[in-house]
Amino acid sequence: MHIRKQRLLTPGPTPLYPPALHAMMASDIHHRTEDFRKLYGETLADLKQVLGTSNDVLILVASGTGAMEASVSNLFSRGEKVVVCYAGKFGERWLEMTKAFGLNAIPLKAEYGDVVTPQRLEAALEAEPDVKGVFIQASETSTGAAHDIQAMGRIVAKTSAIFVIDAITGLGTMPLDIDGWGLDVVIGGSQKAFMIPPGLAFLSVSAKAWKKGETSDLPHYYFDLKKEKKNADKGESAYTPSTSLILALNAALKYIKSVGMDKLVANAQLLAKATRAAVTELGLELFSPGSPAASVTAVKAPPGMDSGLIVKGFRTRFGAIIANGQGSMKGQIFRVAHLGYFDFADVFAIVAALEIILAAEGVPVKFGAGVAAAQRVYAEAAGVAR
Ligand SMILES: *Cc1c(COP(=O)(O)O)cnc(C)c1O
């Protein structure tokens, strides 16, 4: 117990894929050279393949929020009516951002732990036929809930509005058929399922979204999607790219391609299922039981206990970083991630550690009960007879 390996178990940043980290050491490369154009072009092509879309895919030097902002400032106009579906802290970011850019945002709110249903979106779009955009999170990381993007995509596709999806923790944790479901803008971030450090944001842009953007009148300069597209077509970025992160992304995408994006999604879903089974077995409650996300599992602390004690227990006893609740959920819930470079051994260790931490706080726990529940999920999926 005297050696504690540092483990990052949060829904961003996530554990790093070691070869991607090693690739970053080759960053003594200039970005206006043939070598870099080859790297950048290949990375964009791999990203497009991993996202599974024929839409344009662009990379920005920013955290995920930068691509969220770019989608607003490049594609919309002042005063335009948009629907913002929001069910947590990241949805609130869409609301604040669309308001900051002077859009006329119609909020479609769900309580924390709940989701906005496709039926509500459909009704809102019927009531307001002049809506020009719909904003949502595929996976709302703050509550651990996932939206029904497929059903909503179908609804938005029938209108002239564009569907803008913060899929920053949705990519790699849930199926997202960008072209098939009519997902006009799909946003990702490097520090989530892509297994590399923070600093890159990316987004896919549909023809419908580009068309809409032609009349956009909102101010923007650094995040200029048209300019990025023009440069990307030549294998370059508009401004100095984050060379080290492009090297990392290139390596991580090769790995994701070798695993298969569908398998990466299945992996997160299975780990999430095992985690839910384990915490339920331990008598804990899920925060978003109705439509739990596979990116992160949000769990309520036992009644009367501050979830910060569990977060602290992970850190001080095991050197592991898990996430507390955000905003008013702080102290109420704790969150464990499954997106990207996580495996079953992580889940077994996390659950075993959780059992120890709960016991140390005086919560009655049968050691091994949660671990066994997770093992049963593995055994069933792997066909291991018991
Ligand atoms: C992490 C995350 C973001 C982006 O946050 P940044 O700190 O800007 O990378 C946005 N939306 C969701 C759902 C996220 O999980």
The ligand as an ORCA input file, in Angstrom:
! r2SCAN-3c Opt
* xyz 0 1
  C     -15.269     17.467    -21.789
  C     -16.535     17.927    -22.396
  C     -16.610     19.123    -23.114
  C     -15.448     19.988    -23.463
  O     -14.819     20.525    -22.452
  P     -13.390     21.160    -22.716
  O     -12.903     21.384    -21.334
  O     -13.572     22.382    -23.491
  O     -12.609     20.126    -23.488
  C     -17.811     19.482    -23.685
  N     -18.886     18.704    -23.584
  C     -18.861     17.536    -22.927
  C     -20.105     16.713    -22.884
  C     -17.686     17.118    -22.312
  O     -17.649     15.946    -21.661
*
